[in-house]
Amino acid sequence: MDDAPRKLGPDERAQEALACGDRRGALVLLMQEYGAAIHRYCHKVLRSRPLADDVHQLVFIQAFEDLGTFSGSNGFRPWLYAIANHRCLDALKANRRWFARFVFGEEPPEEMDAAPSAETQVAARDLPEALEACLGKLKPHVRIAVVLRYQEGFSYEEMARICRERPATLQARVARAMPLLRQCLENKGVDPR
């Protein structure tokens, strides 16, 4: 006979705040629960802390504006990641356009040199650093899929809602990226197993 009230999770508390008309309170709860993870995701996709900071703010500004129309059907976490995904893609496009216009009219190189310097090889002996470098070589839409799947732990169905693509497309994208990541890590002298 456990009569103690069940402790509500952050999503349920945010839903309650919304039901009472307290969008600000709901946003504070969501930022406390998901803010750090969303920032980490933005940083992994954008590979720039200042840009990730800016996009992180935009994500929660948009979330605040859209809380009134939030249906709640899939939960706050996938909804926030979908917003973050779209704002990251917008930032990547804007960054490409800026480089095309202001850096001698050329697009930034998509891939790094195939033969890293001796300093880079020595520095890349640590798996997390090497993995970050290898993720950076992937095209943004591929990097997003890999990060959502393996670092954020989303299912392919959840990823499909976030990215607005078919689960099979995302699964194939991740499957094609894994051998490239494995090869990149091996080239850096790191055993990916």
C-alpha positions as CSV (number, residue, x, y, z in Angstrom):
1,M,0.0,0.0,0.0
2,D,2.1,2.8,-1.2
3,D,0.1,6.0,-0.9
4,A,3.0,8.3,-1.6
5,P,2.4,10.4,-4.7
6,R,4.4,9.4,-7.7
7,K,7.2,11.9,-8.5
8,L,6.6,13.6,-11.8
9,G,9.3,13.7,-14.5
10,P,10.4,16.9,-16.1
11,D,8.2,16.3,-19.2
12,E,5.1,15.8,-17.0
13,R,6.0,18.9,-14.9
14,A,6.4,20.9,-18.1
15,Q,3.1,19.6,-19.4
16,E,1.4,20.6,-16.1
17,A,3.0,24.1,-16.4
18,L,1.7,24.4,-19.9
19,A,-1.8,23.3,-18.8
20,C,-1.7,26.1,-16.3
21,G,-0.6,28.6,-19.0
22,D,2.9,28.9,-17.6
23,R,5.0,28.7,-20.8
24,R,8.0,30.3,-19.1
25,G,8.0,27.7,-16.3
26,A,7.7,24.9,-18.8
27,L,10.6,26.3,-20.7
28,V,12.8,26.6,-17.6
29,L,12.0,22.9,-16.8
30,L,12.9,21.9,-20.4
31,M,16.1,23.9,-20.4
32,Q,17.2,22.3,-17.1
33,E,16.5,18.8,-18.3
34,Y,17.6,19.0,-21.9
35,G,19.7,22.2,-22.3
36,A,23.1,20.6,-21.8
37,A,22.3,17.7,-24.2
38,I,21.0,20.0,-26.9
39,H,24.1,22.2,-26.6
40,R,26.3,19.1,-26.9
41,Y,24.4,18.0,-30.0
42,C,24.7,21.4,-31.6
43,H,28.4,21.5,-30.9
44,K,29.0,18.0,-32.4
45,V,27.1,19.0,-35.5
46,L,28.5,22.5,-36.0
47,R,32.0,21.9,-34.6
48,S,32.2,25.4,-33.3
49,R,31.4,26.4,-29.7
50,P,30.4,30.0,-30.4
51,L,28.1,28.9,-33.2
52,A,26.7,26.1,-31.0
53,D,26.1,28.7,-28.3
54,D,24.1,30.9,-30.7
55,V,22.1,28.0,-32.1
56,H,21.4,26.6,-28.6
57,Q,19.8,29.9,-27.8
58,L,17.8,29.9,-31.0
59,V,16.5,26.4,-30.2
60,F,15.0,27.5,-26.9
61,I,13.7,30.8,-28.3
62,Q,11.8,28.8,-30.9
63,A,10.7,26.3,-28.3
64,F,9.3,29.1,-26.2
65,E,7.5,30.5,-29.2
66,D,6.1,27.1,-30.2
67,L,5.1,25.8,-26.8
68,G,1.6,27.0,-27.2
69,T,1.1,24.7,-30.3
70,F,3.1,21.7,-28.9
71,S,1.0,18.6,-29.2
72,G,3.0,16.4,-26.9
73,S,2.4,13.3,-28.9
74,N,6.1,12.2,-29.1
75,G,7.4,14.0,-26.0
76,F,9.6,17.0,-25.6
77,R,13.0,15.4,-26.2
78,P,12.5,14.5,-29.9
79,W,10.7,17.8,-30.4
80,L,13.6,19.8,-29.1
81,Y,16.1,17.7,-31.1
82,A,14.0,18.4,-34.3
83,I,14.2,22.1,-33.6
84,A,18.0,21.8,-32.9
85,N,18.5,19.8,-36.1
86,H,16.8,22.4,-38.2
87,R,18.6,25.3,-36.6
88,C,22.0,23.5,-37.0
89,L,21.3,22.9,-40.7
90,D,20.3,26.6,-41.1
91,A,23.6,27.7,-39.4
92,L,25.6,25.3,-41.6
93,K,24.0,26.7,-44.8
94,A,24.6,30.3,-43.6
95,N,28.2,29.5,-42.8
96,R,28.7,28.0,-46.3
97,R,27.2,31.1,-47.9
98,W,29.4,33.4,-45.8
99,F,32.5,31.5,-46.9
100,A,31.4,31.4,-50.5
101,R,31.0,35.2,-50.5
102,F,33.8,36.4,-48.3
103,V,36.6,33.9,-48.6
104,F,37.7,34.5,-52.2
105,G,34.5,33.2,-53.5
106,E,35.4,29.6,-52.8
107,E,33.5,26.9,-50.8
108,P,35.4,25.7,-47.7
109,P,37.0,22.2,-48.3
110,E,34.7,19.4,-47.4
111,E,37.4,17.0,-46.4
112,M,40.7,17.4,-44.6
113,D,44.1,16.3,-46.0
114,A,44.3,12.5,-46.4
115,A,47.8,12.4,-44.8
116,P,47.7,14.0,-41.3
117,S,50.9,15.6,-40.0
118,A,53.0,13.8,-37.4
119,E,51.7,16.3,-34.8
120,T,48.1,15.4,-35.7
121,Q,48.9,11.7,-35.5
122,V,50.4,12.0,-32.1
123,A,47.6,14.2,-30.8
124,A,44.9,11.8,-32.2
125,R,46.0,8.8,-30.2
126,D,43.1,9.3,-27.8
127,L,39.9,7.7,-29.1
128,P,37.4,10.6,-28.2
129,E,39.6,13.2,-29.9
130,A,40.2,10.9,-32.9
131,L,36.4,10.2,-33.1
132,E,35.6,13.9,-33.1
133,A,38.1,14.5,-35.9
134,C,36.7,11.7,-37.9
135,L,33.1,12.8,-37.4
136,G,34.2,16.2,-38.6
137,K,35.1,14.7,-42.0
138,L,31.6,13.5,-42.6
139,K,29.1,15.6,-44.5
140,P,26.7,17.4,-42.1
141,H,23.6,15.3,-42.9
142,V,25.7,12.1,-42.3
143,R,27.3,13.4,-39.1
144,I,23.8,14.4,-37.8
145,A,22.5,10.8,-38.4
146,V,25.5,9.2,-36.7
147,V,25.4,11.5,-33.7
148,L,21.6,11.1,-33.3
149,R,21.9,7.3,-33.4
150,Y,25.1,6.5,-31.5
151,Q,25.7,9.5,-29.2
152,E,22.2,10.6,-28.5
153,G,20.6,7.2,-28.6
154,F,17.6,7.8,-30.8
155,S,15.8,5.0,-32.7
156,Y,15.6,5.3,-36.5
157,E,11.9,6.1,-36.1
158,E,12.6,9.0,-33.7
159,M,15.4,10.2,-36.0
160,A,13.0,10.2,-38.9
161,R,10.6,12.5,-37.0
162,I,13.6,14.8,-36.1
163,C,15.1,14.9,-39.5
164,R,11.9,14.6,-41.5
165,E,13.3,11.7,-43.5
166,R,12.4,8.0,-43.9
167,P,13.9,5.7,-41.2
168,A,15.4,3.4,-43.9
169,T,17.2,6.4,-45.5
170,L,18.8,7.3,-42.1
171,Q,19.6,3.7,-41.4
172,A,21.4,3.4,-44.8
173,R,23.2,6.7,-44.2
174,V,24.5,5.5,-40.8
175,A,25.5,2.1,-42.2
176,R,27.5,3.7,-45.0
177,A,29.2,6.0,-42.5
178,M,30.4,3.3,-40.1
179,P,33.1,1.8,-42.4
180,L,34.3,5.4,-43.2
181,L,34.6,6.2,-39.5
182,R,36.4,2.8,-38.8
183,Q,38.9,3.5,-41.6
184,C,39.5,7.0,-40.4
185,L,40.1,5.9,-36.9
186,E,42.5,3.2,-38.1
187,N,44.4,5.8,-40.2
188,K,44.8,7.8,-37.0
189,G,46.3,4.8,-35.3
190,V,43.3,4.2,-33.1
191,D,41.7,0.7,-32.8
192,P,38.0,1.3,-33.2
193,R,37.0,-1.9,-31.5
